[in-house]
Amino acid sequence: MTPKFNQVLEPNPEHMQISEVIGHLNQWAPPAYQESYDNSRLIVGDAHTAITGILISLDCTEAVVEEAITKGCNLIVSHHPIVFSGLKSLTGKNYVERTVIKAIKNDIALFSIHTNLDNVHTGVNKKICDLIGLNQTRILAPKSGLLTKLTSFVPLDHREAVLQALYLAGAGSIGNYDQCSFTVEGTGTFRPNASANPYSGQAGEVSTAAESRIEVLLPRHLQSQIVRALQKSHPYEEVAYYLTELSNTHQEVGSGMIGQLTEPMSSTAFLQHLKDTFHLSVIKHTAIHRDQIQKIAVCGGAGSFLLRSAKSAGADVFVTGDFKYHEFFDAEDSILIADIGHYESEVFTKELIYDFLIEKLGNIALNFSEENTNPVKYF
């Protein structure tokens, strides 16, 4: 791929640390959203090291580490992690161990942002949708079990201050809306003991207070920091609250994406559009069974597990990679499967990461990896 951007900026004079870059990336695609088999994290290196330059790649291989050395970069941000499971030795017996050894010897940090970037609504699949030209996009298979409801009771004169603290900590966002909450007024009762230091009332006496019951949704991985924000902003010595785990799907987190072309296209014209957009020499696809298509499902990388979801959503075409022979039969003439290849569907992730980092970091040396790490070749 010829990078869309090839700008190399001067290093940040303030000596930004690797941890600051990781902080921005983790806020964008929280590690809590990665799949159980994944290893998105800082794999090699000291997070407190000052950055000399960042190399952005799809994969991390020996050649990519050598490229980082040549370009003076001490941090590689890759989509795919070089280590998926625990290493029991580091003897250089395979490419994984040799890559890790080379990075350690040359003080190069390796960070991956993989299925967590696949699963957020501004991530890999949104990039694919944008390249194809889809609108009205949404997550194809939203995840459940990621949301919690926080309920607490606040005196009326502190309600807004407490809510603002919760919003600032990450609570109260639903899709395109933020600062979302529900409140209802009522009366709280309490009796402080002799050791208490109550906000109102007297020790040993039953008291009442006009309170607001407040409720907000929050991402489960931010639960601890949001509860701390509640306790810090709340005027009571003992803060009454409870957390309720929700089975709701999180509409902004999940696998794949689906959207619509602005205008219908013929199936053959759409396949040619894919070839031109993703610089493909070949597309593996099922039989063309309808003349006009408009609704498109996508999944970067290996997406055959989402075929049923794509069919249920009414997609005309499913664009992904790594379909096996027998899985093509599962289309059953109800959807056009377009297997464009794993590497080909995700190589533009480099641009996605670049755009994010240049906006967040500004004046820091960012480089695209020029290595074609695709292990699949075509004759």
C-alpha positions as CSV (number, residue, x, y, z in Angstrom):
1,M,0.0,0.0,0.0
2,T,1.2,3.5,-0.7
3,P,0.5,5.5,2.4
4,K,-2.1,8.3,2.2
5,F,0.2,10.2,4.5
6,N,4.0,10.1,4.6
7,Q,4.7,13.0,6.9
8,V,7.6,12.7,9.3
9,L,7.4,15.3,12.1
10,E,10.2,16.4,14.4
11,P,10.3,14.8,17.8
12,N,8.4,16.5,20.5
13,P,10.8,18.7,22.5
14,E,8.9,18.0,25.7
15,H,10.0,14.3,25.6
16,M,6.5,12.7,25.6
17,Q,6.5,9.3,27.2
18,I,5.2,6.1,25.8
19,S,2.6,6.0,28.5
20,E,1.0,9.2,27.2
21,V,0.5,7.6,23.8
22,I,-0.9,4.4,25.3
23,G,-3.3,6.5,27.4
24,H,-4.7,8.2,24.3
25,L,-5.0,4.9,22.5
26,N,-6.6,3.1,25.4
27,Q,-9.2,5.9,25.8
28,W,-10.1,5.5,22.1
29,A,-10.3,1.7,22.2
30,P,-10.4,0.5,25.8
31,P,-8.5,-2.8,26.4
32,A,-11.7,-4.1,28.2
33,Y,-13.3,-4.3,24.7
34,Q,-10.8,-6.8,23.3
35,E,-11.7,-10.4,22.8
36,S,-10.7,-13.0,25.3
37,Y,-8.1,-14.6,23.1
38,D,-6.4,-11.2,22.3
39,N,-3.3,-9.5,23.7
40,S,-3.8,-5.8,23.0
41,R,-1.4,-4.0,25.3
42,L,2.2,-2.9,25.8
43,I,4.0,-6.2,25.0
44,V,7.6,-5.1,25.2
45,G,9.2,-1.9,26.7
46,D,9.1,0.6,29.5
47,A,6.0,2.9,29.4
48,H,8.0,5.7,31.1
49,T,10.5,5.9,28.3
50,A,10.7,9.2,26.3
51,I,9.6,8.7,22.7
52,T,12.0,9.3,19.8
53,G,9.5,8.3,17.1
54,I,6.5,6.1,16.4
55,L,6.3,3.5,13.7
56,I,2.7,2.5,12.8
57,S,2.3,-1.0,11.3
58,L,-0.4,-3.6,10.7
59,D,1.9,-6.5,11.9
60,C,5.0,-6.6,14.0
61,T,7.8,-8.7,12.4
62,E,11.6,-8.7,12.5
63,A,11.6,-6.6,9.4
64,V,9.3,-4.0,11.0
65,V,11.6,-3.8,14.1
66,E,14.6,-3.3,11.7
67,E,12.6,-0.5,10.0
68,A,12.0,1.2,13.4
69,I,15.7,1.1,14.1
70,T,16.5,2.6,10.8
71,K,13.9,5.4,11.2
72,G,14.9,6.2,14.8
73,C,11.6,5.1,16.3
74,N,11.5,3.5,19.7
75,L,7.8,2.7,19.7
76,I,5.9,0.4,17.3
77,V,2.2,0.7,17.3
78,S,0.8,-2.3,15.5
79,H,-2.7,-3.6,15.0
80,H,-1.9,-7.3,15.3
81,P,0.0,-8.3,18.5
82,I,3.3,-10.2,18.0
83,V,2.5,-12.3,21.1
84,F,-1.0,-13.8,21.5
85,S,-0.2,-16.3,24.3
86,G,2.4,-16.8,26.9
87,L,6.0,-17.4,25.8
88,K,7.8,-20.2,27.8
89,S,11.2,-19.4,26.3
90,L,13.0,-16.7,24.3
91,T,15.6,-18.7,22.3
92,G,14.8,-17.3,18.8
93,K,13.4,-20.5,17.5
94,N,10.6,-18.8,15.6
95,Y,9.7,-15.4,14.2
96,V,7.7,-14.4,17.3
97,E,10.7,-15.0,19.6
98,R,13.2,-13.4,17.2
99,T,11.0,-10.3,16.9
100,V,10.7,-9.9,20.6
101,I,14.4,-10.4,21.2
102,K,15.3,-7.9,18.5
103,A,12.9,-5.3,20.0
104,I,14.3,-5.8,23.5
105,K,18.0,-5.6,22.4
106,N,17.3,-2.3,20.6
107,D,15.1,-0.7,23.3
108,I,12.0,-0.6,21.1
109,A,8.6,-0.8,22.7
110,L,5.9,-2.9,21.1
111,F,2.2,-1.9,21.6
112,S,-0.8,-3.5,19.9
113,I,-4.3,-2.3,19.5
114,H,-6.2,-5.2,18.0
115,T,-9.7,-6.4,18.6
116,N,-10.5,-3.5,20.9
117,L,-10.0,-1.3,17.9
118,D,-12.1,-3.7,15.8
119,N,-14.9,-3.5,18.3
120,V,-15.3,0.3,18.8
121,H,-17.6,2.2,16.4
122,T,-14.9,4.6,15.3
123,G,-12.4,1.8,14.7
124,V,-11.3,-0.6,11.9
125,N,-14.8,-1.4,10.5
126,K,-15.8,2.3,10.4
127,K,-12.6,2.9,8.3
128,I,-13.7,0.2,5.9
129,C,-17.2,1.6,5.6
130,D,-15.8,5.1,4.9
131,L,-13.5,3.7,2.2
132,I,-16.4,1.9,0.5
133,G,-18.6,5.0,0.9
134,L,-21.3,3.7,3.3
135,N,-23.6,5.9,5.3
136,Q,-26.1,5.2,8.1
137,T,-23.5,2.9,9.6
138,R,-24.0,0.9,12.8
139,I,-22.4,-2.0,14.7
140,L,-23.4,-5.3,13.1
141,A,-23.3,-7.4,16.3
142,P,-23.3,-5.2,19.4
143,K,-21.9,-6.7,22.6
144,S,-23.9,-7.1,25.8
145,G,-22.7,-7.2,29.4
146,L,-20.6,-4.0,29.1
147,L,-23.0,-1.6,30.8
148,T,-23.9,-0.9,34.5
149,K,-26.5,1.4,36.0
150,L,-25.4,3.5,39.0
151,T,-28.1,4.7,41.4
152,S,-27.4,7.2,44.3
153,F,-29.3,9.6,46.5
154,V,-28.1,13.2,46.7
155,P,-29.4,16.3,48.6
156,L,-31.1,18.7,46.2
157,D,-28.5,21.4,46.5
158,H,-25.7,19.1,45.4
159,R,-27.5,17.2,42.6
160,E,-26.0,19.1,39.7
161,A,-22.4,19.1,41.1
162,V,-22.5,15.4,41.7
163,L,-24.0,14.7,38.2
164,Q,-21.3,16.9,36.6
165,A,-18.6,14.9,38.4
166,L,-20.1,11.6,37.2
167,Y,-20.3,12.9,33.6
168,L,-16.7,14.1,33.7
169,A,-15.6,10.6,35.0
170,G,-17.3,8.9,32.0
171,A,-20.9,8.2,33.0
172,G,-24.1,9.3,31.2
173,S,-23.2,8.8,27.5
174,I,-25.7,7.0,25.2
175,G,-24.8,6.9,21.5
176,N,-24.7,10.5,20.2
177,Y,-25.9,11.9,23.6
178,D,-24.0,12.7,26.7
179,Q,-24.9,14.0,30.2
180,C,-27.8,11.6,30.2
181,S,-29.4,10.9,33.6
182,F,-32.7,10.3,35.3
183,T,-33.7,12.0,38.6
184,V,-36.7,11.9,40.9
185,E,-37.2,13.7,44.2
186,G,-38.0,12.0,47.4
187,T,-37.3,12.0,51.2
188,G,-34.4,10.2,52.8
189,T,-34.3,9.2,56.4
190,F,-31.3,8.5,58.7
191,R,-30.1,8.5,62.3
192,P,-26.4,9.3,62.9
193,N,-24.6,7.6,65.8
194,A,-22.3,9.3,68.3
195,S,-19.3,8.8,66.0
196,A,-20.9,10.2,62.9
197,N,-20.1,13.6,61.3
198,P,-23.4,14.1,59.4
199,Y,-24.0,16.7,56.7
200,S,-27.3,17.5,58.4
201,G,-29.1,16.2,61.5
202,Q,-28.1,15.4,65.0
203,A,-26.5,12.3,66.6
204,G,-29.0,9.9,68.0
205,E,-32.0,11.6,66.3
206,V,-34.0,10.4,63.3
207,S,-33.7,13.0,60.5
208,T,-35.1,13.5,57.1
209,A,-33.7,15.1,54.0
210,A,-35.1,16.2,50.6
211,E,-33.0,14.2,48.1
212,S,-32.8,13.4,44.4
213,R,-32.5,9.8,43.3
214,I,-30.1,9.9,40.4
215,E,-29.5,7.2,37.8
216,V,-26.8,7.1,35.1
217,L,-25.5,4.4,32.7
218,L,-21.7,3.8,32.7
219,P,-19.3,1.5,30.9
220,R,-18.4,-1.3,33.2
221,H,-14.6,-0.8,32.8
222,L,-14.9,2.7,34.1
223,Q,-16.9,1.7,37.2
224,S,-14.2,2.2,39.8
225,Q,-13.3,5.7,38.7
226,I,-16.9,6.8,38.4
227,V,-17.7,5.5,41.9
228,R,-14.7,7.4,43.2
229,A,-16.0,10.5,41.5
230,L,-19.4,10.0,43.2
231,Q,-17.8,9.6,46.6
232,K,-15.5,12.6,46.2
233,S,-18.3,15.0,45.0
234,H,-21.0,13.8,47.4
235,P,-21.4,15.8,50.6
236,Y,-22.5,12.8,52.8
237,E,-20.1,11.0,55.1
238,E,-21.6,7.7,54.0
239,V,-22.7,7.7,50.4
240,A,-25.6,5.4,49.6
241,Y,-25.4,3.9,46.1
242,Y,-25.9,0.7,44.2
243,L,-24.7,-0.8,41.0
244,T,-26.9,-2.9,38.6
245,E,-25.3,-4.9,35.9
246,L,-27.3,-4.6,32.7
247,S,-27.8,-7.1,29.9
248,N,-28.4,-4.3,27.4
249,T,-26.3,-4.3,24.2
250,H,-23.8,-1.5,23.9
251,Q,-24.7,0.0,20.5
252,E,-21.2,1.5,20.0
253,V,-19.2,-1.6,20.8
254,G,-19.2,-4.9,18.9
255,S,-18.2,-6.9,15.9
256,G,-18.5,-5.8,12.3
257,M,-20.5,-2.9,10.9
258,I,-23.3,-2.4,8.4
259,G,-24.3,0.5,6.3
260,Q,-25.8,1.6,2.9
261,L,-24.5,2.9,-0.3
262,T,-25.8,6.3,-1.3
263,E,-27.2,4.7,-4.5
264,P,-27.8,1.1,-5.5
265,M,-25.1,-0.5,-7.6
266,S,-24.9,-3.6,-9.7
267,S,-23.1,-6.5,-8.0
268,T,-20.3,-6.5,-10.6
269,A,-19.8,-2.8,-10.4
270,F,-19.6,-3.1,-6.6
271,L,-17.0,-5.8,-6.8
272,Q,-14.9,-3.7,-9.2
273,H,-15.3,-0.8,-6.7
274,L,-13.8,-3.0,-4.0
275,K,-10.9,-4.0,-6.2
276,D,-10.2,-0.3,-7.0
277,T,-10.6,0.9,-3.4
278,F,-8.5,-1.8,-1.7
279,H,-6.0,-2.2,-4.5
280,L,-6.9,-5.9,-5.0
281,S,-5.7,-8.3,-7.6
282,V,-8.4,-10.8,-6.9
283,I,-11.7,-11.2,-4.9
284,K,-13.1,-14.6,-3.8
285,H,-16.8,-14.3,-3.9
286,T,-20.0,-16.4,-4.0
287,A,-22.3,-16.5,-7.0
288,I,-24.0,-13.2,-8.0
289,H,-27.7,-13.8,-7.3
290,R,-29.1,-10.3,-7.5
291,D,-28.6,-7.5,-10.0
292,Q,-28.8,-4.5,-7.6
293,I,-27.2,-4.2,-4.1
294,Q,-27.1,-1.4,-1.6
295,K,-26.9,-2.7,2.0
296,I,-23.4,-3.7,2.9
297,A,-22.0,-5.5,6.0
298,V,-18.2,-5.5,6.7
299,C,-15.7,-7.0,9.1
300,G,-12.0,-6.4,9.0
301,G,-9.8,-9.5,9.1
302,A,-11.5,-12.9,9.6
303,G,-15.2,-12.3,9.7
304,S,-16.9,-15.6,8.8
305,F,-18.4,-15.8,12.3
306,L,-20.6,-12.8,11.5
307,L,-22.2,-14.3,8.3
308,R,-25.4,-15.2,10.2
309,S,-25.6,-11.6,11.6
310,A,-25.1,-10.1,8.2
311,K,-27.9,-12.2,6.7
312,S,-30.2,-11.4,9.6
313,A,-29.5,-7.7,9.2
314,G,-30.6,-8.0,5.5
315,A,-27.2,-7.2,4.0
316,D,-26.9,-7.7,0.3
317,V,-23.1,-8.1,0.5
318,F,-20.7,-9.2,3.3
319,V,-17.2,-7.8,2.8
320,T,-14.5,-9.5,4.9
321,G,-11.6,-12.0,4.7
322,D,-10.5,-15.5,5.5
323,F,-13.6,-17.4,4.6
324,K,-13.0,-21.2,4.4
325,Y,-14.2,-23.3,1.4
326,H,-17.2,-24.8,3.1
327,E,-18.3,-21.5,4.7
328,F,-19.0,-20.1,1.2
329,F,-21.9,-22.6,0.9
330,D,-23.5,-20.9,3.9
331,A,-24.4,-17.9,1.8
332,E,-27.2,-20.1,0.3
333,D,-27.8,-17.5,-2.5
334,S,-29.2,-15.0,0.0
335,I,-26.1,-12.8,0.3
336,L,-23.0,-12.1,-1.7
337,I,-19.8,-13.0,0.2
338,A,-16.8,-10.9,-1.0
339,D,-13.6,-12.2,0.6
340,I,-11.0,-9.5,-0.1
341,G,-8.3,-11.0,2.2
342,H,-7.3,-10.5,5.8
343,Y,-4.3,-8.1,5.1
344,E,-6.1,-6.3,2.4
345,S,-9.1,-5.5,4.6
346,E,-7.0,-4.2,7.4
347,V,-3.9,-2.5,6.0
348,F,-5.7,0.8,6.0
349,T,-5.7,0.6,9.8
350,K,-2.3,2.3,9.6
351,E,-4.0,5.4,8.3
352,L,-6.7,5.1,10.9
353,I,-4.2,5.1,13.8
354,Y,-2.1,7.8,12.2
355,D,-5.1,10.2,11.9
356,F,-6.0,9.6,15.5
357,L,-2.4,10.1,16.9
358,I,-1.7,13.2,14.8
359,E,-4.8,14.8,16.2
360,K,-4.0,13.9,19.8
361,L,-0.2,14.3,19.8
362,G,0.5,17.0,17.3
363,N,4.2,17.6,17.0
364,I,5.7,14.1,17.3
365,A,7.5,11.9,14.8
366,L,5.0,9.6,13.2
367,N,6.0,7.1,10.5
368,F,4.1,4.6,8.4
369,S,5.8,1.2,8.1
370,E,6.7,0.6,4.5
371,E,6.9,-3.2,5.0
372,N,4.4,-5.3,3.2
373,T,3.8,-7.9,6.0
374,N,1.2,-9.9,4.1
375,P,2.2,-13.6,4.3
376,V,-0.2,-14.5,1.5
377,K,1.1,-14.0,-2.1
378,Y,-0.7,-14.1,-5.4
379,F,0.8,-15.4,-8.7
